[in-house]
Amino acid sequence: MAGSRRAFALFDRDGTLMEDRGFLSDPGGVVLLPRAAEGLRLFRRLGFGLLVVTNQSGIGRGYFTLSDYEKTASRLDLLLKESGVSLDGTLMCPHAPEECCACRKPQTGLVERAAREWGFDPKDCIVVGDKLSDMQLARNLGCRSILVRTGHGRETERRCPRNWDLAAEDVMEAASLVEAEAGKEEGL
C-alpha cells in the first residue's frame, strides 16, 4: 500500500462474493459464495478497505427497480455481517450497456468518485472479479487484478486473453495470494 493512504480492494458482486443468479431482484436469492466472507476478512486484516463495484443493468433495462436492488444489497450486507465482516461501501451502476455511461465497468467513473470520497489512489487498489469487465476496470485504473474462478471466472480464463495479474479459485485464495506477496516484500 502506498504512503499513508489506505488501499482498497474492489470486488465484483455477482459471481465473486455471491452466487450469480442473473438479474436478481429477490433478496431471498442472495447466497454467499463459499469462503467469500473469509477472504474479505483476510483482506481487511491486511489493511484494505472493502468496496463492491457492481453493474446492475437490470435497473436500466426495467427488469427490477432500484428498491429491489437495495433490498438485495441489504441482504448481502446482512449475510456478510453475520459472517464477521462489513463492507466500507458499494458502488453501483444502474445503466444499461447501450447508455454508454462513465460509471459502468470497465469504465472508471464509479471508482474515481469513490477515490475522492474515501481519499484513496485507484492505482493502489486491487480489483477482484470473475468477468473480463472487472479485469479491464483494473487496467483502466492502472491497478492490479485478480481473476477468481467462481461465477464466470473459469469461462473468462478459458476464453479471454489474459489481462489479469493473478488468478485464484475464490476470494479467500485471492486474499491469501496478496498476503503471500506482502510477506515476500517484508522479507526483502
Secondary structure, 3 states (H helix, E strand, C coil): CCCCCCCEEEECCECCCECCCCCCCCHHHCCECCCHHHHHHHHHHCCCEEEEEEECHHHHCCCCCHHHHHHHHHHHHHHHHHCCCCCCEEEEECCCHHHCCCCCCCCCHHHHHHHHHHCCCHHHCEEEECCHHHHHHHHHHCCEEEEECCCCHHHHHHHCCCCCCEEECCHHHHHHHHHHHHHHHHHC
